[in-house]
Amino acid sequence: MPRPTPAQITYGSATVVFSALAMLLFAQPGAGFGTALIALASLALGLLVALTAPASRTTGRAPRGNTAGAREQRAPLSAESRVGEHSLHR
């Protein structure tokens, strides 16, 4: 599962805070069930916003200096040659 970007976390958090404040101001619920319902609705709305926020567009780009042709020319490494490598190295 990909990690959320800082923008997604920011949008989701801001949505939770502002939607909770708006609903509490307009509904003016007493303590108890109404407040809990507003809190759950705000969290659900924040999660929805965070999940639908656009992800970073830099994931599909190749690093500078590498072209598709250069990557195709490289021979795949055998399992024996990769034994000491870190899992995120490649």
C-alpha positions in Angstrom: 0.0 0.0 0.0 1.5 3.4 -1.0 2.2 5.9 1.7 0.0 9.0 1.7 1.7 12.2 0.4 2.0 15.3 2.7 -0.6 17.0 0.6 -3.1 14.2 1.1 -2.5 14.3 4.9 -2.9 18.0 5.0 -6.1 18.0 2.9 -7.7 15.3 5.0 -6.7 16.9 8.3 -8.0 20.3 7.3 -11.3 18.7 6.1 -11.8 17.0 9.5 -11.2 20.2 11.5 -13.2 22.5 9.3 -16.1 20.2 8.7 -16.4 19.4 12.4 -16.3 23.1 13.3 -18.9 23.9 10.7 -21.3 21.1 11.7 -20.9 21.9 15.4 -21.7 25.5 14.8 -24.7 24.9 12.6 -26.2 21.9 14.4 -25.4 23.0 17.9 -25.8 19.6 19.4 -25.8 18.9 23.1 -23.2 16.6 24.7 -23.4 13.0 23.7 -24.8 11.3 20.7 -25.0 14.3 18.4 -21.4 15.3 19.0 -20.2 11.8 18.5 -22.1 11.5 15.2 -20.6 14.8 14.0 -17.1 13.6 14.9 -17.6 10.3 13.0 -19.0 12.2 10.0 -16.0 14.6 10.0 -13.5 11.7 10.2 -15.2 9.9 7.3 -15.3 13.0 5.2 -11.6 13.7 5.9 -10.7 10.1 5.0 -12.6 10.4 1.7 -10.9 13.7 0.8 -7.4 12.3 1.7 -8.0 9.2 -0.5 -9.3 11.1 -3.5 -6.7 13.9 -3.4 -4.3 13.5 -6.4 -1.1 11.7 -5.6 2.4 13.0 -6.6 3.0 13.1 -10.4 6.7 12.4 -10.1 6.4 8.7 -9.6 6.2 7.9 -13.4 9.3 9.9 -14.4 12.6 8.3 -15.0 15.6 9.7 -13.1 17.8 12.2 -14.9 20.4 10.6 -17.2 18.6 7.3 -17.5 16.8 6.6 -20.7 14.6 3.7 -21.6 17.3 2.4 -23.9 19.9 2.4 -21.1 17.7 0.4 -18.8 17.0 -2.2 -21.5 20.7 -2.7 -22.2 21.4 -3.7 -18.6 21.4 -7.5 -18.0 19.2 -8.8 -15.2 21.1 -9.8 -12.1 20.9 -13.4 -10.9 19.7 -14.3 -7.5 23.2 -15.2 -6.4 24.6 -11.8 -7.2 21.9 -10.0 -5.3 22.3 -11.8 -2.0 24.0 -9.0 -0.1 21.8 -6.2 -1.5 19.3 -4.2 0.4 15.7 -4.9 -0.6 15.1 -1.2 -1.5 18.5 -0.8 -3.3 17.2 -1.4 -6.8 
